[in-house]
């Protein structure tokens, strides 16, 4: 069973991974197509601020992210 905190951490780690894919210095040899895919995914990926907003009391019932306090 996935804990809410694990879900939150997974989203943040995925965002960081895609950000690293965009930087050729951090990830040399990655094809341009992969970089473009990462950029497209990040365009609609929730930011840490947006994820924190989901943890506000009015949204908590909708969110299973594992809100950090």
C-alpha positions in Angstrom: 0.0 0.0 0.0 1.3 3.4 -0.9 1.4 5.9 1.9 0.3 9.5 1.2 3.9 10.8 2.0 5.3 8.3 -0.5 2.9 9.6 -3.2 4.0 13.2 -2.4 7.7 12.3 -2.6 7.2 10.4 -5.8 5.6 13.4 -7.5 8.4 15.7 -6.3 11.1 13.2 -7.4 9.5 12.8 -10.8 9.4 16.6 -11.2 13.1 16.9 -10.3 14.0 14.1 -12.7 12.3 15.8 -15.6 14.0 19.1 -14.7 17.4 17.3 -14.8 16.5 15.8 -18.2 16.1 19.4 -19.5 19.7 20.3 -18.6 22.3 18.8 -21.1 25.1 19.5 -18.5 23.4 17.2 -15.9 22.2 14.6 -18.4 24.5 14.5 -21.4 23.6 12.2 -24.3 19.9 12.4 -23.8 18.1 12.7 -27.2 16.4 15.9 -28.0 13.1 14.1 -28.3 13.3 13.0 -24.7 14.1 16.5 -23.6 11.1 17.9 -25.5 8.9 15.2 -23.9 10.1 16.1 -20.5 9.4 19.8 -21.2 5.9 19.0 -22.4 5.2 17.0 -19.3 6.5 19.7 -16.9 4.3 22.3 -18.6 1.3 20.7 -16.9 3.0 19.0 -13.9 2.0 20.4 -10.5 4.5 22.7 -8.9 5.4 22.3 -5.2 3.2 25.4 -4.6 0.2 23.9 -6.4 0.7 20.7 -4.5 0.7 22.6 -1.2 -2.5 24.4 -2.2 -4.1 21.0 -2.6 -3.3 20.4 1.0 -5.3 23.4 2.2 -8.3 22.3 4.4 -10.9 23.0 1.6 -9.1 20.6 -0.8 -7.8 18.0 1.7 -10.8 15.7 1.1 -9.9 15.6 -2.6 -6.2 15.1 -2.2 -4.4 11.9 -1.4 -1.0 13.4 -2.0 0.2 13.1 1.5 0.3 16.7 2.5 3.4 17.9 4.4 2.7 19.9 7.4 
